[in-house]
Amino acid sequence: MKAQKEAAVKTQLGLLMSAEEGASFVELALVLPLFLAMLIPVVDLGRGFYAAIEVASAAHAGAIYGVENPSDTDGMIQAAKAGASNLSNVTATAKYGCECSDGTSDVVSCTSTPTCTYNYVTYVDVTVTSPYRTVFGYPGLPSSINITREFRLRAGGN
């Protein structure tokens, strides 16, 4: 009787060991946390790069508007904010001025003509900032950063 019970247990154990039903679910349960642990930081990094590209594009849009309308700083700011309409809490600053062609003697708003060896040029300068928060906190990294980009274009001169 004892031998029959042992044979029955071995038969049942053999069936359990050879059964492959549910093996893929076990594999999925083992691999899914690892996959998510890799996927979430990649998505977070992609969101950060997207925000940086949007901020840079917004600064460029504001500067392009400023080349056409150099003294309209409010228009430059509005153009920059419109260029980053997909982001929230975007701030922008704009200025224009005159400087020597070698980059020295900066005079904001061209209130006077800079004294230059050769000639002077006018410029527009737009700076855009947007806060970026990660989805999860990562050890050793801040959970929030400000992404700032500045774009400066020379509009003309004498």
DSSP file (Angstrom, degrees, kcal/mol; ACC not computed):
  #  RESIDUE AA STRUCTURE BP1 BP2  ACC     N-H-->O    O-->H-N    N-H-->O    O-->H-N    TCO  KAPPA ALPHA  PHI   PSI    X-CA   Y-CA   Z-CA
    1    1 A M     >        0   0    0      0, 0.0     4,-2.1     0, 0.0     5,-0.2   0.000 360.0 360.0 360.0 -40.3    0.0    0.0    0.0
    2    2 A K  H  >  +     0   0    0      1,-0.2     4,-2.2     2,-0.2     5,-0.2   0.893 360.0  52.0 -64.9 -38.8    2.8    2.3    0.8
    3    3 A A  H  > S+     0   0    0      1,-0.2     4,-2.2     2,-0.2    -1,-0.2   0.868 107.9  52.3 -65.7 -36.8    4.5    1.6   -2.5
    4    4 A Q  H  > S+     0   0    0      2,-0.2     4,-2.4     1,-0.2    -1,-0.2   0.901 109.3  49.2 -66.8 -40.5    1.2    2.4   -4.3
    5    5 A K  H  X S+     0   0    0     -4,-2.1     4,-2.6     2,-0.2    -2,-0.2   0.913 111.6  49.2 -64.1 -42.2    1.0    5.8   -2.5
    6    6 A E  H  X S+     0   0    0     -4,-2.2     4,-2.5     1,-0.2    -2,-0.2   0.907 111.6  49.2 -63.7 -40.4    4.6    6.6   -3.4
    7    7 A A  H  X S+     0   0    0     -4,-2.2     4,-2.1     2,-0.2    -2,-0.2   0.892 111.6  49.2 -65.5 -39.4    4.0    5.7   -7.0
    8    8 A A  H  X S+     0   0    0     -4,-2.4     4,-2.5     2,-0.2    -2,-0.2   0.901 111.8  48.4 -66.8 -41.0    0.8    7.9   -7.1
    9    9 A V  H  X S+     0   0    0     -4,-2.6     4,-3.0     2,-0.2     5,-0.2   0.919 112.3  48.9 -64.6 -43.1    2.7   10.8   -5.5
   10   10 A K  H  X S+     0   0    0     -4,-2.5     4,-2.5     2,-0.2    -2,-0.2   0.886 111.4  50.4 -63.5 -37.9    5.5   10.4   -8.0
   11   11 A T  H  X S+     0   0    0     -4,-2.1     4,-2.1     2,-0.2    -2,-0.2   0.934 113.8  43.7 -65.9 -45.5    3.1   10.3  -10.9
   12   12 A Q  H  X S+     0   0    0     -4,-2.5     4,-2.2     2,-0.2    -2,-0.2   0.911 114.6  49.9 -66.0 -41.5    1.3   13.4   -9.7
   13   13 A L  H  X S+     0   0    0     -4,-3.0     4,-2.4     1,-0.2    -2,-0.2   0.894 109.9  51.5 -63.8 -39.5    4.6   15.2   -9.1
   14   14 A G  H  X S+     0   0    0     -4,-2.5     4,-1.9    -5,-0.2    -1,-0.2   0.883 108.7  51.0 -64.1 -38.8    5.8   14.2  -12.5
   15   15 A L  H  X S+     0   0    0     -4,-2.1     4,-1.3     2,-0.2    -2,-0.2   0.910 111.7  47.4 -65.7 -40.5    2.7   15.6  -14.1
   16   16 A L  H  < S+     0   0    0     -4,-2.2    -2,-0.2     1,-0.2    -1,-0.2   0.897 112.6  49.1 -66.3 -39.5    3.1   18.9  -12.3
   17   17 A M  H  < S+     0   0    0     -4,-2.4    -1,-0.2     1,-0.2    -2,-0.2   0.828 116.0  42.2 -70.8 -30.6    6.8   19.1  -13.2
   18   18 A S  H  < S+     0   0    0     -4,-1.9    -1,-0.2    -5,-0.2     2,-0.2   0.626  89.2 105.5 -92.6 -12.0    6.1   18.4  -16.9
   19   19 A A     <  -     0   0    0     -4,-1.3    -4,-0.0    -5,-0.2    -3,-0.0  -0.486  45.2-173.7 -70.8 133.9    3.1   20.6  -17.2
   20   20 A E    >   +     0   0    0     -2,-0.2     3,-1.8     2,-0.1     4,-0.4   0.341  42.3 123.6-108.4   4.2    3.7   23.8  -19.1
   21   21 A E  T 3  S+     0   0    0      1,-0.3    -2,-0.0     2,-0.1     0, 0.0  -0.499  83.1  11.9 -66.4 128.0    0.4   25.4  -18.6
   22   22 A G  T 3> S+     0   0    0     -2,-0.3     4,-1.8     3,-0.0    -1,-0.3   0.407  90.2 118.1  87.3  -3.2    0.8   28.7  -16.9
   23   23 A A  H <> S+     0   0    0     -3,-1.8     4,-2.4     1,-0.2     5,-0.2   0.885  74.6  53.0 -64.7 -37.5    4.6   28.8  -17.5
   24   24 A S  H  > S+     0   0    0     -4,-0.4     4,-2.4     1,-0.2    -1,-0.2   0.846 106.6  53.2 -68.0 -31.3    4.3   32.0  -19.6
   25   25 A F  H  > S+     0   0    0      2,-0.2     4,-2.4     1,-0.2    -1,-0.2   0.880 108.7  49.3 -68.8 -36.6    2.3   33.7  -16.8
   26   26 A V  H  X S+     0   0    0     -4,-1.8     4,-1.6     2,-0.2    -2,-0.2   0.923 111.6  48.9 -66.1 -43.8    5.1   32.9  -14.4
   27   27 A E  H  X S+     0   0    0     -4,-2.4     4,-2.3     1,-0.2     5,-0.2   0.915 111.4  50.0 -61.5 -42.9    7.7   34.3  -16.8
   28   28 A L  H  X S+     0   0    0     -4,-2.4     4,-2.8     1,-0.2    -2,-0.2   0.909 108.2  52.9 -61.7 -42.4    5.6   37.4  -17.3
   29   29 A A  H  < S+     0   0    0     -4,-2.4    -1,-0.2     1,-0.2    -2,-0.2   0.829 113.5  44.2 -63.4 -31.1    5.3   37.9  -13.6
   30   30 A L  H  < S+     0   0    0     -4,-1.6     4,-0.5    -5,-0.1    -1,-0.2   0.853 121.0  37.4 -80.0 -35.6    9.1   37.7  -13.3
   31   31 A V  H  X S+     0   0    0     -4,-2.3     4,-2.5    -5,-0.2     5,-0.2   0.786  99.5  74.2 -90.2 -29.7    9.9   39.9  -16.2
   32   32 A L  H  X S+     0   0    0     -4,-2.8     4,-2.6     1,-0.2     5,-0.2   0.885  95.5  49.1 -57.8 -46.0    7.2   42.6  -16.0
   33   33 A P  H  > S+     0   0    0      0, 0.0     4,-2.2     0, 0.0    -1,-0.2   0.901 113.1  48.6 -61.4 -38.0    8.6   44.4  -12.9
   34   34 A L  H  > S+     0   0    0     -4,-0.5     4,-1.3     2,-0.2    -2,-0.2   0.915 111.2  50.2 -66.1 -42.1   12.0   44.6  -14.6
   35   35 A F  H  X S+     0   0    0     -4,-2.5     4,-2.5     1,-0.2     3,-0.4   0.929 112.6  46.1 -61.4 -46.3   10.5   45.8  -17.8
   36   36 A L  H  X S+     0   0    0     -4,-2.6     4,-2.3     1,-0.2    -1,-0.2   0.872 107.2  58.1 -65.2 -36.7    8.6   48.6  -16.0
   37   37 A A  H  < S+     0   0    0     -4,-2.2    -1,-0.2    -5,-0.2    -2,-0.2   0.797 114.6  38.1 -64.1 -27.1   11.7   49.5  -14.0
   38   38 A M  H  X S+     0   0    0     -4,-1.3     4,-1.1    -3,-0.4    -2,-0.2   0.814 115.4  52.6 -88.6 -34.5   13.4   50.1  -17.4
   39   39 A L  H  X S+     0   0    0     -4,-2.5     4,-2.4     1,-0.2     5,-0.2   0.904 101.2  57.3 -71.9 -42.9   10.5   51.7  -19.2
   40   40 A I  H  X S+     0   0    0     -4,-2.3     4,-2.4     1,-0.2    -1,-0.2   0.914 107.6  45.9 -61.9 -46.5    9.5   54.4  -16.7
   41   41 A P  H  > S+     0   0    0      0, 0.0     4,-2.6     0, 0.0    -1,-0.2   0.869 111.9  53.4 -64.3 -32.7   12.9   56.2  -16.7
   42   42 A V  H  X S+     0   0    0     -4,-1.1     4,-2.3     2,-0.2    -2,-0.2   0.924 110.6  46.0 -66.2 -42.8   13.1   56.0  -20.5
   43   43 A V  H  X S+     0   0    0     -4,-2.4     4,-2.3     2,-0.2    -1,-0.2   0.911 112.9  51.0 -64.1 -42.3    9.7   57.7  -20.8
   44   44 A D  H  X S+     0   0    0     -4,-2.4     4,-2.0    -5,-0.2    -2,-0.2   0.909 110.2  48.9 -61.1 -43.4   10.7   60.3  -18.2
   45   45 A L  H  X S+     0   0    0     -4,-2.6     4,-2.3     1,-0.2    -1,-0.2   0.897 110.2  51.7 -64.0 -40.7   13.9   61.0  -20.0
   46   46 A G  H  X S+     0   0    0     -4,-2.3     4,-2.4     1,-0.2    -2,-0.2   0.897 108.0  51.4 -62.8 -40.9   12.0   61.4  -23.3
   47   47 A R  H  X S+     0   0    0     -4,-2.3     4,-2.4     2,-0.2    -1,-0.2   0.894 109.5  51.2 -62.4 -39.5    9.6   63.8  -21.6
   48   48 A G  H  X S+     0   0    0     -4,-2.0     4,-2.2     2,-0.2    -2,-0.2   0.916 110.7  47.2 -64.6 -43.2   12.6   65.9  -20.4
   49   49 A F  H  X S+     0   0    0     -4,-2.3     4,-2.3     2,-0.2    -2,-0.2   0.894 111.0  52.4 -65.3 -39.0   14.1   66.0  -23.9
   50   50 A Y  H  X S+     0   0    0     -4,-2.4     4,-2.5     1,-0.2    -2,-0.2   0.932 109.7  48.7 -61.0 -45.5   10.8   67.0  -25.4
   51   51 A A  H  X S+     0   0    0     -4,-2.4     4,-2.4     1,-0.2    -2,-0.2   0.901 110.5  51.3 -62.4 -40.7   10.4   69.8  -22.9
   52   52 A A  H  X S+     0   0    0     -4,-2.2     4,-2.2     2,-0.2    -1,-0.2   0.895 110.9  47.8 -64.4 -39.7   14.0   71.1  -23.6
   53   53 A I  H  X S+     0   0    0     -4,-2.3     4,-2.5     2,-0.2    -2,-0.2   0.908 111.6  50.4 -67.1 -41.7   13.2   71.1  -27.4
   54   54 A E  H  X S+     0   0    0     -4,-2.5     4,-2.3     2,-0.2    -2,-0.2   0.911 111.1  48.6 -61.5 -43.0   10.0   73.0  -26.8
   55   55 A V  H  X S+     0   0    0     -4,-2.4     4,-2.2     2,-0.2    -2,-0.2   0.918 112.7  47.6 -65.4 -43.4   11.7   75.6  -24.7
   56   56 A A  H  X S+     0   0    0     -4,-2.2     4,-2.0     1,-0.2    -1,-0.2   0.904 112.4  49.6 -64.0 -40.9   14.5   76.1  -27.2
   57   57 A S  H  X S+     0   0    0     -4,-2.5     4,-2.4     1,-0.2    -1,-0.2   0.875 109.5  51.9 -65.4 -37.3   11.9   76.3  -30.0
   58   58 A A  H  X S+     0   0    0     -4,-2.3     4,-2.3     2,-0.2    -2,-0.2   0.908 108.8  49.8 -66.3 -41.8    9.9   78.9  -28.1
   59   59 A A  H  X S+     0   0    0     -4,-2.2     4,-2.0     1,-0.2    -2,-0.2   0.897 111.5  49.8 -63.0 -39.2   13.0   81.0  -27.5
   60   60 A H  H  X S+     0   0    0     -4,-2.0     4,-2.5     2,-0.2    -2,-0.2   0.910 109.0  51.7 -65.3 -42.6   13.8   80.9  -31.2
   61   61 A A  H  X S+     0   0    0     -4,-2.4     4,-2.1     1,-0.2    -2,-0.2   0.905 110.3  48.9 -61.8 -41.7   10.2   81.9  -32.1
   62   62 A G  H  X S+     0   0    0     -4,-2.3     4,-2.0     1,-0.2    -1,-0.2   0.896 111.8  48.8 -64.4 -39.7   10.4   84.9  -29.8
   63   63 A A  H  X S+     0   0    0     -4,-2.0     4,-1.8     2,-0.2    -2,-0.2   0.887 108.7  52.9 -68.9 -38.2   13.8   85.9  -31.3
   64   64 A I  H  X S+     0   0    0     -4,-2.5     4,-1.2     1,-0.2    -1,-0.2   0.920 110.2  48.2 -62.3 -43.2   12.5   85.6  -34.8
   65   65 A Y  H  X S+     0   0    0     -4,-2.1     4,-1.8     1,-0.2     3,-0.3   0.905 109.6  54.6 -61.2 -39.7    9.6   87.9  -34.0
   66   66 A G  H  < S+     0   0    0     -4,-2.0    -2,-0.2     1,-0.2    -1,-0.2   0.811 100.0  58.7 -66.3 -30.8   12.0   90.3  -32.4
   67   67 A V  H  < S+     0   0    0     -4,-1.8    -1,-0.2     1,-0.2    -2,-0.2   0.889 112.3  41.1 -63.8 -37.5   14.1   90.5  -35.5
   68   68 A E  H  < S+     0   0    0     -4,-1.2    -2,-0.2    -3,-0.3    -1,-0.2   0.791 132.5  24.3 -79.3 -28.7   11.1   91.8  -37.4
   69   69 A N  S >< S+     0   0    0     -4,-1.8     3,-1.5    -5,-0.1    -1,-0.3  -0.650  73.3 175.9-135.7  75.0    9.9   94.0  -34.5
   70   70 A P  T 3  S+     0   0    0      0, 0.0    -1,-0.1     0, 0.0    -4,-0.1   0.759  77.3  44.2 -62.2 -29.4   13.0   94.8  -32.4
   71   71 A S  T 3  S+     0   0    0      1,-0.1     2,-1.4    53,-0.0     3,-0.2   0.499  88.8  92.6 -94.6  -1.5   11.5   97.2  -29.9
   72   72 A D    <>  +     0   0    0     -3,-1.5     4,-1.8     1,-0.2    -1,-0.1  -0.619  41.8 161.1 -92.4  77.2    8.4   95.1  -29.2
   73   73 A T  H  > S+     0   0    0     -2,-1.4     4,-2.2     1,-0.2    -1,-0.2   0.852  73.9  56.3 -68.0 -33.7    9.6   93.1  -26.2
   74   74 A D  H  > S+     0   0    0     -3,-0.2     4,-2.4     1,-0.2    -1,-0.2   0.905 107.2  49.6 -63.9 -39.3    6.0   92.3  -25.2
   75   75 A G  H  > S+     0   0    0      2,-0.2     4,-2.5     1,-0.2    -2,-0.2   0.874 108.7  52.7 -65.2 -37.6    5.4   90.8  -28.6
   76   76 A M  H  X S+     0   0    0     -4,-1.8     4,-2.3     2,-0.2    -2,-0.2   0.912 110.1  48.3 -63.2 -41.5    8.6   88.7  -28.3
   77   77 A I  H  X S+     0   0    0     -4,-2.2     4,-2.5     2,-0.2    -2,-0.2   0.921 112.4  48.0 -65.4 -43.5    7.4   87.4  -25.0
   78   78 A Q  H  X S+     0   0    0     -4,-2.4     4,-2.3     1,-0.2    -2,-0.2   0.896 111.7  50.0 -64.9 -39.2    4.0   86.5  -26.4
   79   79 A A  H  X S+     0   0    0     -4,-2.5     4,-1.6     2,-0.2    -1,-0.2   0.894 111.3  49.4 -65.4 -38.7    5.6   84.8  -29.4
   80   80 A A  H  X S+     0   0    0     -4,-2.3     4,-0.7     2,-0.2    -2,-0.2   0.920 111.9  47.3 -66.2 -43.5    7.9   82.8  -27.1
   81   81 A K  H >< S+     0   0    0     -4,-2.5     3,-0.7     1,-0.2    -2,-0.2   0.878 110.9  52.0 -66.3 -36.2    5.0   81.7  -24.9
   82   82 A A  H >< S+     0   0    0     -4,-2.3     3,-1.1     1,-0.2    -1,-0.2   0.836 104.1  58.4 -67.1 -31.0    2.9   80.7  -27.9
   83   83 A G  H 3< S+     0   0    0     -4,-1.6    -1,-0.2     1,-0.3    -2,-0.2   0.688 111.2  41.5 -70.8 -18.0    5.9   78.7  -29.2
   84   84 A A  T X< S+     0   0    0     -3,-0.7     3,-1.8    -4,-0.7    -1,-0.3  -0.199  71.6 133.9-119.0  40.3    5.7   76.6  -26.0
   85   85 A S  T <   +     0   0    0     -3,-1.1    -1,-0.1     1,-0.3    -2,-0.1   0.696  66.2  64.1 -66.7 -17.8    1.9   76.3  -25.7
   86   86 A N  T 3  S+     0   0    0     -3,-0.2     2,-0.3    -4,-0.1    -1,-0.3   0.592  96.6  69.5 -80.0 -10.0    2.3   72.5  -24.9
   87   87 A L  S <  S-     0   0    0     -3,-1.8     3,-0.3   -33,-0.1     2,-0.3  -0.740  77.1-132.9-107.2 156.1    4.1   73.3  -21.7
   88   88 A S  S    S+     0   0    0     -2,-0.3    -2,-0.1    43,-0.2    -3,-0.0  -0.756  79.3  20.1-107.4 156.7    2.7   74.8  -18.5
   89   89 A N  S    S+     0   0    0     -2,-0.3     2,-0.4     1,-0.2    -1,-0.2   0.850  77.5 170.7  58.3  40.6    4.1   77.6  -16.4
   90   90 A V        -     0   0    0     -3,-0.3     2,-0.4    40,-0.1    40,-0.2  -0.666  12.6-168.6 -81.8 132.3    6.4   79.0  -19.1
   91   91 A T  E     -A  129   0A   0     38,-2.8    38,-2.8    -2,-0.4     2,-0.3  -0.924   4.0-173.7-118.4 149.2    8.1   82.3  -18.4
   92   92 A A  E     -A  128   0A   0     -2,-0.4     2,-0.3    36,-0.2    36,-0.2  -0.994  10.4-167.6-142.3 146.5    9.9   84.4  -20.9
   93   93 A T  E     -A  127   0A   0     34,-2.5    34,-2.5    -2,-0.3     2,-0.3  -0.958  10.4-171.8-128.5 151.5   12.0   87.6  -20.9
   94   94 A A  E     +A  126   0A   0     -2,-0.3     2,-0.3    32,-0.2    32,-0.2  -0.994   8.3 168.2-143.4 147.8   13.1   89.6  -23.9
   95   95 A K  E     -A  125   0A   0     30,-2.0    30,-2.9    -2,-0.3     2,-0.3  -0.981  13.1-158.6-151.0 160.5   15.4   92.5  -24.6
   96   96 A Y  E     +A  124   0A   0     -2,-0.3    13,-3.5    28,-0.2     2,-0.3  -0.936  24.6 138.3-135.1 161.9   16.9   94.3  -27.5
   97   97 A G  E     -AB 123 108A   0     26,-1.9    26,-2.5    -2,-0.3     2,-0.3  -0.967  42.8 -89.4-175.8-170.0   19.9   96.5  -27.7
   98   98 A C  E     +AB 122 107A   0      9,-2.6     9,-3.5    -2,-0.3     2,-0.3  -0.933  36.7 165.9-124.7 148.1   23.0   97.6  -29.6
   99   99 A E  E     -A  121   0A   0     22,-2.5    22,-3.1    -2,-0.3     6,-0.2  -0.978  42.6 -85.9-153.8 162.2   26.6   96.2  -29.3
  100  100 A C  E >   -A  120   0A   0      4,-3.0     3,-2.6    -2,-0.3    20,-0.3  -0.363  45.2-110.2 -67.1 154.1   29.8   96.4  -31.2
  101  101 A S  T 3  S+     0   0    0     18,-2.3    -1,-0.1     1,-0.3    19,-0.1   0.717 119.9  58.2 -62.7 -19.8   30.2   93.8  -34.0
  102  102 A D  T 3  S-     0   0    0     17,-0.3    -1,-0.3     2,-0.1     3,-0.1   0.397 123.9-103.7 -89.1   4.2   32.8   92.0  -31.9
  103  103 A G  S <  S+     0   0    0     -3,-2.6     3,-0.2     1,-0.3     2,-0.2   0.484  83.1 116.6  92.3   4.2   30.3   91.6  -29.0
  104  104 A T        +     0   0    0      1,-0.2    -4,-3.0    -5,-0.0    -1,-0.3  -0.480  53.7  38.3 -98.7 172.6   31.6   94.3  -26.7
  105  105 A S  S    S-     0   0    0     -6,-0.2     2,-0.3     1,-0.2    -1,-0.2   0.931  72.3-162.4  54.9  58.2   30.0   97.5  -25.4
  106  106 A D        -     0   0    0     -3,-0.2     2,-0.5    -7,-0.2    -7,-0.2  -0.557   8.9-171.6 -72.2 126.6   26.4   96.2  -24.9
  107  107 A V  E >   -B   98   0A   0     -9,-3.5    -9,-2.6    -2,-0.3     3,-1.4  -0.947  18.7-138.0-122.1 107.6   23.8   99.0  -24.7
  108  108 A V  E >  S+B   97   0A   0     -2,-0.5     3,-1.1     1,-0.3   -11,-0.3  -0.406  84.7   4.1 -68.4 139.0   20.4   97.7  -23.7
  109  109 A S  T 3  S-     0   0    0    -13,-3.5    -1,-0.3     1,-0.2   -12,-0.2   0.562 111.0 -94.9  62.6  13.1   17.4   99.3  -25.6
  110  110 A C  T <  S+     0   0    0     -3,-1.4    -1,-0.2   -14,-0.2    -2,-0.1   0.858  70.0 159.4  50.6  41.8   19.9  101.2  -27.8
  111  111 A T  S <  S+     0   0    0     -3,-1.1     2,-0.3   -13,-0.1    -1,-0.1   0.772  71.4   7.7 -65.4 -24.5   19.6  104.3  -25.5
  112  112 A S  S    S-     0   0    0     -4,-0.1   -14,-0.1   -14,-0.1    -1,-0.1  -0.947  89.4 -96.4-146.1 167.1   22.9  105.5  -26.9
  113  113 A T        -     0   0    0     -2,-0.3     2,-0.0    -3,-0.0    -2,-0.0  -0.754  42.4-122.8 -87.5 126.7   25.2  104.4  -29.7
  114  114 A P        -     0   0    0      0, 0.0     2,-0.8     0, 0.0   -15,-0.1  -0.371  21.6-116.3 -67.9 148.5   28.1  102.2  -28.5
  115  115 A T        +     0   0    0    -15,-0.0     2,-0.3    -2,-0.0   -15,-0.1  -0.772  47.7 172.6 -86.2 114.1   31.6  103.4  -29.1
  116  116 A C        -     0   0    0     -2,-0.8     4,-0.1     2,-0.1   -11,-0.0  -0.875  43.2-133.6-126.8 153.9   33.1  100.8  -31.4
  117  117 A T  S    S+     0   0    0     -2,-0.3    -1,-0.1     2,-0.2     3,-0.1   0.903 102.4   3.1 -68.7 -43.0   36.3  100.4  -33.4
  118  118 A Y  S    S-     0   0    0      1,-0.4     2,-0.3    -3,-0.1    -2,-0.1   0.755 119.5 -40.3-110.0 -82.2   34.4   99.2  -36.5
  119  119 A N        -     0   0    0     -4,-0.1   -18,-2.3    38,-0.0    -1,-0.4  -0.913  46.8-123.5-145.5 170.8   30.6   99.2  -36.5
  120  120 A Y  E     -A  100   0A   0     -2,-0.3    38,-2.1   -20,-0.3     2,-0.3  -0.848  16.9-157.0-120.1 159.9   27.7   98.3  -34.2
  121  121 A V  E     -AC  99 157A   0    -22,-3.1   -22,-2.5    -2,-0.3    36,-0.3  -0.903  15.7-125.3-129.4 156.6   24.8   95.9  -34.6
  122  122 A T  E     -AC  98 156A   0     34,-3.8    33,-2.4    -2,-0.3    34,-1.1  -0.753  31.6-174.3 -98.4 153.5   21.4   95.6  -33.0
  123  123 A Y  E     -AC  97 154A   0    -26,-2.5   -26,-1.9    -2,-0.3     2,-0.4  -0.942  20.8-145.5-141.9 161.9   20.3   92.4  -31.4
  124  124 A V  E     -AC  96 153A   0     29,-2.7    29,-2.3    -2,-0.3     2,-0.4  -0.978  14.6-165.9-125.9 145.6   17.3   90.7  -29.8
  125  125 A D  E     -AC  95 152A   0    -30,-2.9   -30,-2.0    -2,-0.4     2,-0.4  -0.981   5.3-176.9-137.3 120.0   17.7   88.3  -26.9
  126  126 A V  E     -AC  94 151A   0     25,-2.7    25,-2.8    -2,-0.4     2,-0.4  -0.973   3.9-169.7-122.1 130.5   14.9   86.0  -25.7
  127  127 A T  E     -AC  93 150A   0    -34,-2.5   -34,-2.5    -2,-0.4     2,-0.4  -0.980   4.7-170.3-120.4 128.8   15.1   83.7  -22.6
  128  128 A V  E     -AC  92 149A   0     21,-2.7    21,-2.4    -2,-0.4     2,-0.4  -0.959   2.0-173.5-121.9 136.7   12.4   81.1  -21.9
  129  129 A T  E     +AC  91 148A   0    -38,-2.8   -38,-2.8    -2,-0.4    19,-0.2  -0.989   5.9 174.5-131.1 138.7   12.2   79.0  -18.8
  130  130 A S  E     - C   0 147A   0     17,-2.2    17,-3.1    -2,-0.4     2,-0.2  -0.993  28.9-123.4-141.4 135.2    9.8   76.1  -17.9
  131  131 A P  E     - C   0 146A   0      0, 0.0     2,-0.4     0, 0.0    15,-0.2  -0.526  23.8-160.4 -75.8 146.1    9.8   73.9  -14.9
  132  132 A Y  E     - C   0 145A   0     13,-3.4    13,-2.5    -2,-0.2     2,-0.4  -0.994   5.1-168.8-129.5 127.3   10.1   70.1  -15.4
  133  133 A R  E     - C   0 144A   0     -2,-0.4    11,-0.2    11,-0.2    10,-0.1  -0.945  20.1-128.5-115.3 134.8    9.0   67.5  -12.9
  134  134 A T        -     0   0    0      9,-2.3     3,-0.1    -2,-0.4     9,-0.0  -0.379  17.6-123.7 -74.9 159.1    9.9   63.8  -13.2
  135  135 A V  S    S+     0   0    0    -95,-0.2     2,-0.3     1,-0.1    -1,-0.1   0.920  94.9  15.6 -68.4 -44.6    7.2   61.2  -12.9
  136  136 A F  S    S-     0   0    0    -96,-0.1     2,-0.4   -95,-0.0    -1,-0.1  -0.876  88.2-103.4-125.5 158.9    9.0   59.4  -10.1
  137  137 A G        -     0   0    0     -2,-0.3     6,-0.1    -3,-0.1    -2,-0.0  -0.672  32.9-156.8 -81.5 136.8   11.8   60.4   -7.7
  138  138 A Y    >   -     0   0    0      3,-0.4     3,-2.1    -2,-0.4    -4,-0.0  -0.943  27.5-102.7-115.2 135.8   15.2   58.9   -8.6
  139  139 A P  T 3  S+     0   0    0      0, 0.0     0, 0.0     0, 0.0     0, 0.0  -0.317 105.5  10.5 -59.1 130.7   17.9   58.6   -6.0
  140  140 A G  T 3  S+     0   0    0      1,-0.2    -3,-0.0    -2,-0.0     0, 0.0   0.392 110.8  95.3  84.2  -3.8   20.6   61.2   -6.4
  141  141 A L  S <  S-     0   0    0     -3,-2.1    -3,-0.4     2,-0.0    -1,-0.2  -0.931  78.3-112.4-120.5 144.1   18.6   63.3   -8.9
  142  142 A P        -     0   0    0      0, 0.0    -8,-0.1     0, 0.0     3,-0.1  -0.443  16.3-141.5 -70.8 148.2   16.3   66.3   -8.2
  143  143 A S  S    S+     0   0    0      1,-0.2    -9,-2.3    -2,-0.1     2,-0.4   0.629  86.4  36.9 -84.8 -12.8   12.6   65.7   -8.9
  144  144 A S  E     +C  133   0A   0    -11,-0.2     2,-0.3     2,-0.0   -11,-0.2  -0.998  64.8 168.2-141.4 135.4   12.2   69.2  -10.3
  145  145 A I  E     -C  132   0A   0    -13,-2.5   -13,-3.4    -2,-0.4     2,-0.5  -0.958  32.1-121.1-138.8 158.5   14.4   71.3  -12.5
  146  146 A N  E     -C  131   0A   0     -2,-0.3     2,-0.6   -15,-0.2    -2,-0.0  -0.898  20.4-150.1 -99.9 126.6   14.0   74.5  -14.6
  147  147 A I  E     -C  130   0A   0    -17,-3.1   -17,-2.2    -2,-0.5     2,-0.4  -0.874  21.7-179.0 -96.4 121.0   14.8   74.1  -18.2
  148  148 A T  E     +C  129   0A   0     -2,-0.6     2,-0.4   -19,-0.2   -19,-0.2  -0.975   9.4 177.5-126.2 134.0   16.1   77.5  -19.6
  149  149 A R  E     -C  128   0A   0    -21,-2.4   -21,-2.7    -2,-0.4     2,-0.4  -0.995  10.0-160.1-133.9 142.1   17.1   78.3  -23.1
  150  150 A E  E     -C  127   0A   0     -2,-0.4     2,-0.4   -23,-0.2   -23,-0.2  -0.963   3.5-169.0-122.2 138.9   18.3   81.7  -24.5
  151  151 A F  E     -C  126   0A   0    -25,-2.8   -25,-2.7    -2,-0.4     2,-0.4  -0.995   4.1-174.1-130.3 126.9   18.3   82.7  -28.1
  152  152 A R  E     -C  125   0A   0     -2,-0.4     2,-0.4   -27,-0.2   -27,-0.2  -0.984   3.3-179.2-125.7 127.0   20.1   85.8  -29.4
  153  153 A L  E     -C  124   0A   0    -29,-2.3   -29,-2.7    -2,-0.4     2,-0.5  -0.966  25.1-130.7-125.2 141.9   19.9   87.1  -32.9
  154  154 A R  E     -C  123   0A   0     -2,-0.4   -31,-0.3   -31,-0.2     3,-0.1  -0.792  18.8-170.9 -90.1 130.7   21.5   90.1  -34.5
  155  155 A A  E     -     0   0A   0    -33,-2.4     2,-0.3    -2,-0.5   -32,-0.2   0.707  50.4 -67.3 -98.9 -21.3   19.0   92.2  -36.4
  156  156 A G  E     -C  122   0A   0    -34,-1.1   -34,-3.8     0, 0.0    -1,-0.3  -0.979  47.8-170.2 160.0-166.1   21.2   94.7  -38.3
  157  157 A G  E      C  121   0A   0    -36,-0.3   -36,-0.2    -2,-0.3   -59,-0.0  -0.965 360.0 360.0 175.0-159.7   23.4   97.6  -37.7
  158  158 A N              0   0    0    -38,-2.1   -37,-0.1    -2,-0.3    -1,-0.0   0.422 360.0 360.0-106.5 360.0   25.3  100.5  -39.3
